[in-house]
Amino acid sequence: MKALKRPEPINAEVILDPKETIMSKTDSKGIIEYANDYFMEVCGYEEYELIGQPHNVIRHPDMPKVVFKWLWERLQSKQNINALVKNLAKDGRYYWVITDFEVKQDDAGEIASFFARRKAPPRNTIEKISKLYSKILSIEQARGVETAEKYFIGFLEEKGMTYDEYIEDICLADKKPLDLKDLQYHKRKGLFVRLFR
């Protein structure tokens, strides 16, 4: 299949509807097998253009590679990851999402596919994460992914957090605190449920 030509990024944002969810399914290699109507609306591609393409066709060049390295490591180990990601639409505009994945396995326990849900993250998180990603990207461009990953790990160690904890912290910063009973329930359900309850 012919690869799609990546658009030239422009400094204009696609504003997501906070009530809508972008959904897609890929095979174990990240090739798109399904995308819902809202995904198509936001990214601007038609189904015939997108289905069969690698999911990274919508990767924005402002995104550090190390984030996707961690994302794939987690998915390959059959674990979810909530990541904040800047994507690239067909017309060059960008849009921010928070991800939630479900890893589907075949009868032998091998990864068969990935089902992804994405929603608009809280607006205040975009400013925080874009500054951090910009620093990490500049290190990647100057010194490589391995050096940028070390910086990112150091950043998180200074905060005493994992990537997941950091994302949760900045996403839920403006949410009202839950009582202990609700907190235990929502901890089991994960960040995606807590953000969009």
Summary of the structure (lengths in Angstrom):
residues: 197
radius of gyration: 16.9
end to end distance: 39.9
largest distance: 52.6
contacts: 546
relative contact order: 0.15
helix: 44%
strand: 20%
